[in-house]
């Protein structure tokens, strides 16, 4: 287990084990970075996704905000399939939180 995984496991334990919406699957975590910003952490790589707060639906996910992996992985390509998969995982997070959303 690497340092990154170890830190995520510690955060997960602090949040009560399988905190709803935090751990998406074996390889993916969601972190709230700001009011309208979320970090999707997948396999040790991170990408920021903007999801604006609204009323109906409660969140609007901007697909165009998923541009590149954060450093030090910014040299890795992030294609449409990656973008769709990562947005889907953020959607799982919102669904578990009982939050409605749309993707534009």
C-alpha positions as CSV (number, residue, x, y, z in Angstrom):
1,X,0.0,0.0,0.0
2,X,1.4,3.3,-1.0
3,X,1.5,6.6,0.9
4,X,-1.5,7.9,-1.0
5,X,-3.7,4.9,-0.3
6,X,-2.6,5.0,3.4
7,X,-3.7,8.6,3.7
8,X,-7.0,7.9,2.1
9,X,-7.6,5.0,4.4
10,X,-7.0,7.2,7.4
11,X,-9.4,9.8,6.1
12,X,-12.0,7.1,5.4
13,X,-11.6,5.8,9.0
14,X,-12.0,9.3,10.4
15,X,-15.2,9.7,8.4
16,X,-16.7,6.5,9.8
17,X,-15.6,3.7,7.5
18,X,-17.5,3.7,4.3
19,X,-18.8,7.2,4.6
20,X,-21.6,7.7,2.0
21,X,-20.3,9.1,-1.2
22,X,-16.7,9.4,-0.1
23,X,-15.4,6.0,-1.4
24,X,-17.0,5.2,-4.7
25,X,-15.3,1.9,-5.5
26,X,-12.0,0.1,-4.7
27,X,-10.0,2.6,-6.8
28,X,-12.0,5.9,-6.6
29,X,-12.7,8.6,-4.0
30,X,-14.5,11.9,-4.2
31,X,-13.2,14.9,-2.2
32,X,-15.1,18.2,-1.9
33,X,-12.6,20.9,-2.9
34,X,-15.0,23.9,-2.7
35,X,-18.6,24.9,-3.0
36,X,-18.7,24.1,-6.7
37,X,-15.6,22.0,-7.1
38,X,-14.9,18.3,-6.5
39,X,-11.8,16.2,-6.8
40,X,-12.2,12.8,-8.3
41,X,-9.3,10.6,-7.2
42,X,-8.9,7.5,-9.2
43,X,-6.0,5.1,-9.0
44,X,-3.8,7.8,-7.4
45,X,-4.5,10.4,-10.1
46,X,-6.7,13.4,-9.5
47,X,-8.9,15.5,-11.7
48,X,-11.0,18.5,-10.7
49,X,-14.7,18.7,-11.8
50,X,-16.9,21.7,-11.5
51,X,-20.5,21.1,-10.4
52,X,-22.4,24.3,-9.8
53,X,-24.9,24.5,-7.0
54,X,-28.4,25.1,-8.2
55,X,-32.0,24.4,-7.2
56,X,-33.5,21.9,-9.7
57,X,-31.4,19.9,-10.2
58,X,-29.3,20.6,-7.2
59,X,-26.0,20.3,-9.1
60,X,-24.9,21.0,-12.7
61,X,-21.8,19.1,-13.7
62,X,-19.8,20.8,-16.4
63,X,-18.2,18.1,-18.6
64,X,-16.0,20.8,-20.1
65,X,-14.3,21.4,-16.7
66,X,-12.7,17.9,-16.9
67,X,-9.6,18.9,-18.8
68,X,-6.5,17.2,-17.4
69,X,-5.2,15.1,-14.6
70,X,-3.7,17.2,-11.8
71,X,0.1,17.2,-11.4
72,X,2.2,15.1,-11.2
73,X,0.0,13.2,-13.7
74,X,-0.7,16.0,-16.0
75,X,1.4,14.4,-18.8
76,X,-1.2,11.5,-19.0
77,X,-3.8,11.9,-21.6
78,X,-7.4,12.4,-20.4
79,X,-9.8,11.4,-23.2
80,X,-13.5,11.4,-23.7
81,X,-13.9,7.9,-22.2
82,X,-12.0,8.9,-19.1
83,X,-14.1,12.1,-18.8
84,X,-17.3,10.2,-19.1
85,X,-16.2,7.6,-16.5
86,X,-15.0,10.2,-14.0
87,X,-18.2,12.2,-14.4
88,X,-20.2,9.0,-13.9
89,X,-18.3,8.4,-10.6
90,X,-19.1,11.9,-9.4
91,X,-22.7,11.1,-10.4
92,X,-22.6,8.1,-8.1
93,X,-21.4,10.3,-5.3
94,X,-24.3,12.8,-5.8
95,X,-26.8,9.9,-6.0
96,X,-25.6,8.4,-2.7
97,X,-25.9,11.9,-1.1
98,X,-29.5,12.2,-2.4
99,X,-28.5,15.1,-4.6
100,X,-30.0,15.6,-8.1
101,X,-27.7,16.5,-10.9
102,X,-27.4,17.0,-14.7
103,X,-24.4,17.0,-17.0
104,X,-23.9,19.6,-19.6
